[in-house]
């Protein structure tokens, strides 16, 4: 992934009991005026998958039940879908990811088994409350119980979109289907990496959470990983629906 693409690395904390001081901070945050040019409230859906990934011909490989090689995603690609609702620093995000893993043979002479693993992560960050849940193979793990930061597996954020020049990158501006332009930073030197980030000043808080309109990066299998925003609307956030499974 190119150097300009930033990821959210907030630490998680156990939910705190409401207090008068906490309520006051929430009120102050809600009262903050919008920065000029910033998108302070949005709902975004984003989808990522490899384009035509090569399929290595591994000797002695077979596929697990309910894991056909055509996927989706097709072997050996990975995919993820993200939905984020954001309002002035608070956000609720869901990521559904699928990736292939290779299990060792149960006994000598058996084939190695390619198995598709699907994982769902749901995270909430609202005021002093920060929690996440991971669901895999029916097993539910909660950050409040385990102390693990499942939210760190969700790469949020985008590259700055208000710079005219960046060393090693070619900068251009493009229109999108969502009524908001994006600025594309294309890495020079034949790396096939580029990120087109929705235009807003880099000082905006939402830059650290808003995903790009499009991002293209080479992957380990020789293909190109492509992520695109599939839906993007401003406003209309209903925080009453922010409930962890």
MARMARFI-48131 format. One record per residue: residue number from 0; residue in one letter; x, y, z of N, C-alpha, C in turn. Coordinates in steps of 0.1 Angstrom, whole numbers, padded with zeros to 4 digits, always signed. Example, Ala and Ser with C-alpha at 12.3 -4.5 7.8 and 13.67 -1.06 7.14 Angstrom:
<sites>
0,A,+0132,-0057,+0078,+0123,-0045,+0078,+0132,-0033,+0078
1,S,+0128,-0022,+0071,+0137,-0011,+0071,+0129,+0000,+0079
</sites>
This chain:
<sites>
0,X,+0008,-0012,+0000,+0000,+0000,+0000,+0009,+0012,+0000
1,X,+0005,+0023,-0008,+0014,+0034,-0009,+0015,+0042,+0003
2,X,+0026,+0049,+0004,+0029,+0056,+0017,+0019,+0066,+0021
3,X,+0012,+0072,+0011,+0003,+0083,+0014,-0010,+0077,+0021
4,X,-0013,+0064,+0020,-0025,+0059,+0025,-0024,+0057,+0040
5,X,-0032,+0064,+0048,-0031,+0063,+0062,-0041,+0054,+0068
6,X,-0038,+0048,+0079,-0048,+0039,+0085,-0051,+0044,+0099
7,X,-0063,+0041,+0104,-0067,+0045,+0117,-0061,+0035,+0127
8,X,-0054,+0041,+0137,-0048,+0032,+0147,-0052,+0036,+0161
9,X,-0064,+0042,+0163,-0069,+0046,+0176,-0068,+0034,+0186
10,X,-0065,+0036,+0198,-0066,+0026,+0208,-0080,+0025,+0213
11,X,-0083,+0013,+0218,-0097,+0010,+0223,-0097,+0010,+0238
12,X,-0108,+0015,+0243,-0109,+0015,+0258,-0122,+0008,+0261
13,X,-0123,+0003,+0273,-0136,-0003,+0278,-0146,+0009,+0280
14,X,-0159,+0006,+0278,-0169,+0016,+0279,-0169,+0022,+0293
15,X,-0169,+0035,+0294,-0169,+0042,+0306,-0183,+0046,+0310
16,X,-0186,+0047,+0323,-0199,+0051,+0328,-0201,+0065,+0325
17,X,-0213,+0069,+0321,-0216,+0083,+0318,-0213,+0092,+0330
18,X,-0209,+0104,+0328,-0207,+0113,+0339,-0211,+0127,+0334
19,X,-0212,+0136,+0343,-0216,+0150,+0339,-0205,+0156,+0330
20,X,-0192,+0153,+0334,-0181,+0158,+0326,-0181,+0153,+0312
21,X,-0184,+0140,+0310,-0185,+0133,+0297,-0196,+0140,+0289
22,X,-0208,+0142,+0295,-0219,+0148,+0288,-0215,+0162,+0283
23,X,-0208,+0169,+0292,-0204,+0182,+0288,-0195,+0182,+0276
24,X,-0186,+0173,+0275,-0177,+0172,+0264,-0184,+0168,+0251
25,X,-0194,+0159,+0252,-0202,+0156,+0241,-0210,+0168,+0236
26,X,-0215,+0176,+0245,-0222,+0188,+0241,-0213,+0198,+0234
27,X,-0201,+0200,+0239,-0191,+0209,+0233,-0188,+0204,+0219
28,X,-0186,+0191,+0217,-0182,+0186,+0204,-0194,+0188,+0194
29,X,-0206,+0186,+0199,-0217,+0188,+0190,-0219,+0202,+0186
30,X,-0214,+0211,+0195,-0215,+0226,+0192,-0204,+0231,+0183
31,X,-0194,+0223,+0180,-0183,+0228,+0172,-0188,+0232,+0158
32,X,-0184,+0244,+0153,-0188,+0247,+0140,-0180,+0239,+0130
33,X,-0186,+0238,+0118,-0180,+0230,+0107,-0168,+0239,+0102
34,X,-0157,+0232,+0099,-0145,+0238,+0093,-0149,+0240,+0078
35,X,-0145,+0251,+0072,-0148,+0254,+0058,-0142,+0242,+0049
36,X,-0150,+0237,+0041,-0146,+0226,+0032,-0146,+0212,+0037
37,X,-0148,+0211,+0050,-0148,+0197,+0056,-0161,+0190,+0055
38,X,-0160,+0177,+0053,-0172,+0168,+0053,-0173,+0162,+0067
39,X,-0182,+0168,+0075,-0182,+0164,+0089,-0192,+0153,+0092
40,X,-0201,+0149,+0082,-0211,+0139,+0084,-0213,+0132,+0071
41,X,-0210,+0118,+0071,-0212,+0111,+0059,-0215,+0096,+0062
42,X,-0220,+0089,+0052,-0222,+0075,+0052,-0215,+0070,+0039
43,X,-0206,+0060,+0041,-0197,+0055,+0029,-0197,+0040,+0029
44,X,-0198,+0035,+0017,-0196,+0020,+0015,-0184,+0018,+0006
45,X,-0176,+0009,+0009,-0163,+0007,+0001,-0161,-0008,-0001
46,X,-0156,-0012,-0013,-0154,-0026,-0016,-0140,-0028,-0022
47,X,-0133,-0038,-0018,-0120,-0041,-0023,-0118,-0056,-0026
48,X,-0111,-0058,-0038,-0108,-0072,-0042,-0097,-0071,-0053
49,X,-0090,-0082,-0055,-0080,-0083,-0065,-0086,-0084,-0079
50,X,-0080,-0077,-0088,-0085,-0079,-0102,-0078,-0090,-0109
51,X,-0085,-0100,-0113,-0079,-0112,-0120,-0066,-0117,-0114
52,X,-0067,-0122,-0101,-0055,-0127,-0094,-0050,-0139,-0101
53,X,-0037,-0141,-0103,-0031,-0153,-0108,-0034,-0165,-0098
54,X,-0035,-0177,-0104,-0038,-0188,-0095,-0025,-0197,-0096
55,X,-0017,-0197,-0085,-0005,-0206,-0085,-0009,-0221,-0086
56,X,-0002,-0228,-0094,-0004,-0243,-0095,+0004,-0250,-0084
57,X,-0001,-0250,-0072,+0006,-0256,-0061,+0003,-0271,-0062
58,X,+0014,-0279,-0061,+0012,-0294,-0061,+0006,-0299,-0048
59,X,-0003,-0308,-0049,-0009,-0314,-0037,-0019,-0305,-0030
60,X,-0025,-0296,-0038,-0035,-0287,-0032,-0049,-0291,-0035
61,X,-0058,-0291,-0025,-0072,-0293,-0027,-0080,-0283,-0019
62,X,-0093,-0282,-0021,-0101,-0272,-0015,-0111,-0277,-0005
63,X,-0112,-0270,+0006,-0121,-0274,+0016,-0136,-0274,+0012
64,X,-0144,-0281,+0019,-0158,-0281,+0016,-0164,-0267,+0018
65,X,-0172,-0262,+0009,-0178,-0249,+0009,-0167,-0238,+0007
66,X,-0156,-0242,+0001,-0146,-0232,-0003,-0141,-0235,-0018
67,X,-0150,-0233,-0027,-0146,-0236,-0041,-0136,-0226,-0046
68,X,-0127,-0230,-0055,-0116,-0221,-0060,-0121,-0208,-0066
69,X,-0133,-0208,-0072,-0138,-0196,-0078,-0144,-0186,-0068
70,X,-0144,-0190,-0055,-0148,-0181,-0044,-0163,-0178,-0044
71,X,-0167,-0166,-0042,-0159,-0154,-0041,-0153,-0151,-0028
72,X,-0141,-0145,-0027,-0132,-0141,-0039,-0125,-0153,-0044
73,X,-0121,-0153,-0057,-0115,-0164,-0063,-0101,-0167,-0057
74,X,-0097,-0179,-0056,-0084,-0182,-0050,-0073,-0176,-0059
75,X,-0062,-0170,-0053,-0060,-0168,-0038,-0063,-0154,-0034
76,X,-0072,-0147,-0040,-0075,-0133,-0036,-0081,-0131,-0023
77,X,-0080,-0119,-0018,-0088,-0115,-0006,-0097,-0104,-0009
78,X,-0108,-0102,-0001,-0117,-0092,-0004,-0122,-0086,+0009
79,X,-0127,-0074,+0009,-0133,-0068,+0021,-0144,-0057,+0016
80,X,-0154,-0056,+0025,-0164,-0046,+0023,-0165,-0038,+0036
81,X,-0166,-0025,+0035,-0166,-0016,+0046,-0178,-0007,+0045
82,X,-0185,-0005,+0056,-0195,+0006,+0057,-0192,+0014,+0069
83,X,-0191,+0027,+0067,-0188,+0036,+0079,-0198,+0047,+0079
84,X,-0203,+0050,+0091,-0212,+0062,+0094,-0203,+0071,+0103
85,X,-0202,+0083,+0099,-0193,+0092,+0106,-0200,+0105,+0109
86,X,-0198,+0110,+0121,-0204,+0123,+0125,-0194,+0130,+0135
87,X,-0187,+0140,+0130,-0179,+0149,+0138,-0170,+0142,+0148
88,X,-0162,+0132,+0143,-0153,+0125,+0150,-0158,+0111,+0156
89,X,-0171,+0110,+0157,-0176,+0097,+0162,-0179,+0089,+0149
90,X,-0178,+0075,+0150,-0181,+0067,+0139,-0185,+0053,+0143
91,X,-0193,+0047,+0134,-0197,+0033,+0135,-0193,+0026,+0122
92,X,-0185,+0015,+0123,-0180,+0009,+0111,-0181,-0006,+0111
93,X,-0184,-0012,+0100,-0185,-0027,+0098,-0176,-0031,+0086
94,X,-0168,-0041,+0089,-0160,-0047,+0078,-0163,-0062,+0077
95,X,-0165,-0066,+0065,-0167,-0080,+0061,-0155,-0084,+0052
96,X,-0147,-0093,+0057,-0135,-0097,+0049,-0135,-0112,+0047
97,X,-0129,-0116,+0035,-0127,-0130,+0032,-0113,-0132,+0026
98,X,-0106,-0142,+0031,-0093,-0145,+0027,-0090,-0160,+0027
99,X,-0080,-0164,+0019,-0077,-0178,+0018,-0066,-0182,+0028
100,X,-0067,-0193,+0034,-0056,-0198,+0042,-0053,-0213,+0038
101,X,-0041,-0217,+0040,-0037,-0231,+0036,-0035,-0239,+0049
102,X,-0042,-0250,+0050,-0041,-0259,+0062,-0031,-0270,+0058
103,X,-0023,-0274,+0068,-0013,-0285,+0066,-0021,-0298,+0065
104,X,-0015,-0308,+0057,-0022,-0321,+0056,-0024,-0327,+0070
105,X,-0036,-0334,+0071,-0039,-0341,+0084,-0029,-0353,+0086
106,X,-0026,-0360,+0076,-0016,-0371,+0076,-0007,-0370,+0065
107,X,+0005,-0376,+0066,+0015,-0375,+0055,+0009,-0381,+0042
108,X,+0011,-0374,+0031,+0005,-0379,+0018,-0008,-0373,+0014
109,X,-0015,-0367,+0024,-0027,-0360,+0021,-0024,-0346,+0015
110,X,-0034,-0341,+0008,-0032,-0328,+0001,-0033,-0316,+0012
111,X,-0026,-0305,+0008,-0028,-0293,+0016,-0042,-0287,+0012
112,X,-0049,-0282,+0022,-0063,-0277,+0020,-0064,-0262,+0020
113,X,-0069,-0257,+0009,-0071,-0242,+0008,-0085,-0240,+0013
114,X,-0086,-0231,+0023,-0099,-0228,+0030,-0102,-0213,+0030
115,X,-0114,-0210,+0027,-0118,-0196,+0027,-0123,-0192,+0041
116,X,-0117,-0181,+0047,-0120,-0177,+0060,-0128,-0163,+0059
117,X,-0139,-0163,+0065,-0147,-0150,+0065,-0148,-0145,+0079
118,X,-0146,-0132,+0080,-0145,-0125,+0093,-0153,-0112,+0092
119,X,-0161,-0110,+0102,-0169,-0097,+0103,-0165,-0090,+0116
120,X,-0161,-0077,+0114,-0157,-0069,+0125,-0167,-0056,+0126
121,X,-0172,-0053,+0137,-0180,-0042,+0140,-0174,-0033,+0151
122,X,-0173,-0020,+0148,-0166,-0012,+0158,-0174,+0001,+0160
123,X,-0173,+0007,+0172,-0180,+0019,+0175,-0170,+0028,+0183
124,X,-0170,+0041,+0179,-0162,+0051,+0186,-0171,+0063,+0188
125,X,-0175,+0065,+0200,-0185,+0076,+0203,-0181,+0083,+0216
126,X,-0176,+0095,+0216,-0172,+0102,+0228,-0161,+0093,+0235
127,X,-0163,+0090,+0247,-0153,+0081,+0255,-0156,+0067,+0253
128,X,-0165,+0063,+0245,-0169,+0049,+0243,-0162,+0044,+0230
129,X,-0154,+0033,+0232,-0147,+0027,+0220,-0147,+0012,+0222
130,X,-0155,+0005,+0214,-0156,-0010,+0215,-0156,-0016,+0201
131,X,-0152,-0029,+0200,-0153,-0036,+0188,-0157,-0051,+0190
132,X,-0162,-0057,+0180,-0166,-0071,+0180,-0161,-0078,+0168
133,X,-0155,-0090,+0169,-0151,-0098,+0158,-0159,-0111,+0158
134,X,-0164,-0115,+0146,-0172,-0127,+0145,-0166,-0136,+0134
135,X,-0162,-0148,+0137,-0156,-0157,+0127,-0160,-0171,+0131
136,X,-0165,-0178,+0121,-0170,-0192,+0122,-0180,-0193,+0134
137,X,-0188,-0183,+0136,-0198,-0183,+0146,-0193,-0179,+0160
138,X,-0180,-0177,+0161,-0174,-0173,+0174,-0174,-0158,+0175
139,X,-0180,-0153,+0186,-0180,-0139,+0188,-0170,-0135,+0199
140,X,-0161,-0126,+0196,-0151,-0120,+0205,-0154,-0105,+0207
141,X,-0154,-0101,+0219,-0157,-0087,+0222,-0144,-0080,+0229
142,X,-0141,-0069,+0224,-0129,-0062,+0230,-0131,-0059,+0244
143,X,-0143,-0056,+0249,-0146,-0054,+0263,-0142,-0066,+0272
144,X,-0143,-0078,+0266,-0140,-0090,+0273,-0125,-0094,+0272
145,X,-0120,-0093,+0259,-0107,-0099,+0257,-0096,-0088,+0258
146,X,-0099,-0076,+0256,-0089,-0065,+0256,-0082,-0064,+0242
147,X,-0085,-0072,+0232,-0079,-0071,+0219,-0086,-0060,+0211
148,X,-0078,-0054,+0202,-0083,-0043,+0194,-0087,-0047,+0180
149,X,-0099,-0053,+0179,-0103,-0058,+0166,-0104,-0047,+0156
150,X,-0107,-0035,+0160,-0109,-0024,+0151,-0096,-0021,+0143
151,X,-0084,-0025,+0149,-0072,-0022,+0142,-0070,-0029,+0129
152,X,-0079,-0040,+0127,-0078,-0047,+0114,-0086,-0040,+0103
153,X,-0092,-0029,+0106,-0100,-0021,+0096,-0091,-0009,+0093
154,X,-0086,-0008,+0080,-0078,+0002,+0076,-0087,+0014,+0071
155,X,-0088,+0024,+0079,-0095,+0036,+0075,-0086,+0048,+0072
156,X,-0092,+0058,+0066,-0084,+0070,+0063,-0080,+0070,+0048
157,X,-0074,+0082,+0044,-0070,+0084,+0030,-0058,+0093,+0030
158,X,-0053,+0095,+0018,-0042,+0105,+0017,-0047,+0119,+0016
159,X,-0039,+0129,+0020,-0043,+0143,+0018,-0047,+0146,+0004
160,X,-0058,+0154,+0002,-0063,+0157,-0011,-0062,+0171,-0015
161,X,-0055,+0179,-0007,-0054,+0194,-0010,-0040,+0198,-0013
162,X,-0031,+0189,-0018,-0017,+0192,-0021,-0016,+0192,-0036
163,X,-0008,+0202,-0041,-0006,+0203,-0056,+0005,+0195,-0061
164,X,+0014,+0191,-0052,+0026,+0184,-0056,+0031,+0175,-0044
165,X,+0035,+0163,-0047,+0041,+0154,-0037,+0052,+0147,-0044
166,X,+0064,+0147,-0038,+0076,+0141,-0044,+0073,+0126,-0047
167,X,+0076,+0122,-0059,+0074,+0108,-0063,+0060,+0104,-0068
168,X,+0051,+0114,-0068,+0037,+0111,-0072,+0033,+0121,-0082
169,X,+0024,+0117,-0091,+0018,+0126,-0101,+0004,+0129,-0096
170,X,+0000,+0142,-0095,-0012,+0146,-0088,-0022,+0151,-0099
171,X,-0034,+0146,-0098,-0045,+0151,-0108,-0058,+0151,-0100
172,X,-0068,+0159,-0106,-0081,+0160,-0099,-0091,+0153,-0109
173,X,-0100,+0145,-0103,-0110,+0138,-0110,-0124,+0140,-0104
174,X,-0134,+0140,-0113,-0148,+0140,-0108,-0152,+0125,-0104
175,X,-0162,+0124,-0096,-0167,+0111,-0092,-0183,+0111,-0094
176,X,-0188,+0099,-0093,-0203,+0097,-0094,-0211,+0102,-0082
177,X,-0204,+0107,-0072,-0210,+0110,-0059,-0211,+0125,-0057
178,X,-0208,+0133,-0067,-0209,+0148,-0066,-0198,+0154,-0058
179,X,-0187,+0147,-0055,-0175,+0152,-0048,-0163,+0148,-0056
180,X,-0155,+0158,-0060,-0142,+0154,-0067,-0133,+0147,-0058
181,X,-0123,+0140,-0064,-0112,+0134,-0057,-0099,+0138,-0063
182,X,-0089,+0138,-0055,-0075,+0141,-0060,-0067,+0128,-0060
183,X,-0062,+0124,-0072,-0055,+0112,-0074,-0040,+0114,-0073
184,X,-0034,+0106,-0064,-0019,+0106,-0063,-0014,+0093,-0069
185,X,-0007,+0094,-0080,-0002,+0082,-0087,+0013,+0080,-0085
186,X,+0017,+0069,-0080,+0031,+0067,-0077,+0039,+0065,-0090
187,X,+0049,+0073,-0092,+0057,+0072,-0104,+0067,+0061,-0103
188,X,+0071,+0055,-0115,+0081,+0045,-0115,+0076,+0031,-0118
189,X,+0063,+0030,-0123,+0058,+0017,-0127,+0053,+0008,-0116
190,X,+0049,+0014,-0105,+0045,+0006,-0093,+0030,+0003,-0094
191,X,+0022,+0009,-0103,+0008,+0007,-0104,+0000,+0010,-0092
192,X,+0005,+0019,-0084,-0002,+0023,-0072,-0008,+0037,-0073
193,X,-0020,+0039,-0069,-0026,+0052,-0069,-0037,+0053,-0059
194,X,-0040,+0065,-0054,-0051,+0067,-0045,-0058,+0080,-0049
195,X,-0071,+0079,-0050,-0079,+0091,-0053,-0088,+0094,-0041
196,X,-0085,+0105,-0034,-0091,+0108,-0021,-0101,+0119,-0023
197,X,-0113,+0118,-0017,-0123,+0129,-0018,-0117,+0142,-0013
198,X,-0119,+0153,-0021,-0113,+0165,-0018,-0119,+0172,-0006
199,X,-0110,+0175,+0004,-0112,+0183,+0015,-0099,+0187,+0022
200,X,-0098,+0198,+0029,-0086,+0202,+0036,-0080,+0191,+0045
201,X,-0067,+0190,+0045,-0061,+0179,+0053,-0063,+0181,+0068
202,X,-0067,+0193,+0072,-0069,+0196,+0086,-0082,+0190,+0091
203,X,-0091,+0185,+0082,-0104,+0180,+0086,-0102,+0167,+0093
204,X,-0110,+0165,+0104,-0109,+0153,+0112,-0113,+0141,+0105
205,X,-0123,+0142,+0095,-0128,+0131,+0088,-0118,+0125,+0078
206,X,-0107,+0132,+0075,-0097,+0126,+0066,-0091,+0113,+0072
207,X,-0090,+0112,+0085,-0085,+0100,+0091,-0094,+0088,+0091
208,X,-0106,+0090,+0087,-0116,+0080,+0087,-0122,+0077,+0073
209,X,-0124,+0087,+0065,-0130,+0086,+0052,-0121,+0078,+0043
210,X,-0127,+0068,+0036,-0119,+0059,+0027,-0118,+0066,+0013
211,X,-0109,+0062,+0005,-0107,+0069,-0008,-0118,+0066,-0018
212,X,-0120,+0074,-0028,-0129,+0071,-0039,-0124,+0058,-0046
213,X,-0111,+0057,-0048,-0105,+0045,-0053,-0090,+0044,-0049
214,X,-0086,+0032,-0047,-0072,+0029,-0044,-0067,+0017,-0051
215,X,-0055,+0017,-0057,-0050,+0006,-0065,-0036,+0003,-0060
216,X,-0033,-0009,-0055,-0020,-0013,-0050,-0017,-0027,-0055
217,X,-0004,-0029,-0058,+0001,-0043,-0062,-0001,-0052,-0050
218,X,-0004,-0065,-0052,-0005,-0074,-0041,+0006,-0085,-0042
219,X,+0006,-0094,-0032,+0017,-0104,-0031,+0016,-0115,-0041
220,X,+0004,-0116,-0048,+0002,-0127,-0058,+0005,-0122,-0072
221,X,+0010,-0110,-0074,+0013,-0105,-0087,+0001,-0097,-0094
222,X,-0010,-0096,-0087,-0021,-0089,-0092,-0022,-0075,-0087
223,X,-0033,-0069,-0089,-0035,-0055,-0083,-0048,-0055,-0075
224,X,-0046,-0051,-0062,-0057,-0049,-0053,-0064,-0036,-0056
225,X,-0077,-0036,-0058,-0085,-0024,-0061,-0096,-0022,-0052
226,X,-0096,-0011,-0045,-0107,-0007,-0036,-0114,+0005,-0042
227,X,-0128,+0005,-0042,-0136,+0016,-0047,-0147,+0019,-0037
228,X,-0150,+0032,-0036,-0162,+0036,-0029,-0174,+0033,-0038
229,X,-0184,+0025,-0033,-0196,+0021,-0040,-0208,+0030,-0037
230,X,-0208,+0037,-0025,-0219,+0046,-0021,-0213,+0056,-0012
231,X,-0217,+0069,-0014,-0212,+0080,-0006,-0223,+0091,-0005
232,X,-0228,+0093,+0007,-0237,+0104,+0009,-0233,+0112,+0021
233,X,-0236,+0125,+0021,-0233,+0134,+0032,-0245,+0136,+0040
234,X,-0244,+0138,+0054,-0255,+0139,+0062,-0263,+0126,+0064
235,X,-0274,+0127,+0071,-0283,+0116,+0072,-0278,+0105,+0082
236,X,-0269,+0108,+0091,-0264,+0098,+0101,-0274,+0097,+0113
237,X,-0278,+0085,+0116,-0287,+0082,+0127,-0279,+0074,+0137
238,X,-0274,+0081,+0147,-0265,+0074,+0157,-0273,+0065,+0166
239,X,-0286,+0066,+0166,-0294,+0056,+0175,-0293,+0042,+0170
240,X,-0289,+0040,+0157,-0287,+0027,+0151,-0273,+0021,+0154
241,X,-0265,+0028,+0161,-0251,+0023,+0163,-0251,+0013,+0175
242,X,-0253,+0001,+0172,-0254,-0009,+0182,-0245,-0021,+0178
243,X,-0237,-0026,+0187,-0228,-0037,+0184,-0236,-0050,+0184
244,X,-0233,-0060,+0176,-0240,-0073,+0177,-0237,-0080,+0190
</sites>
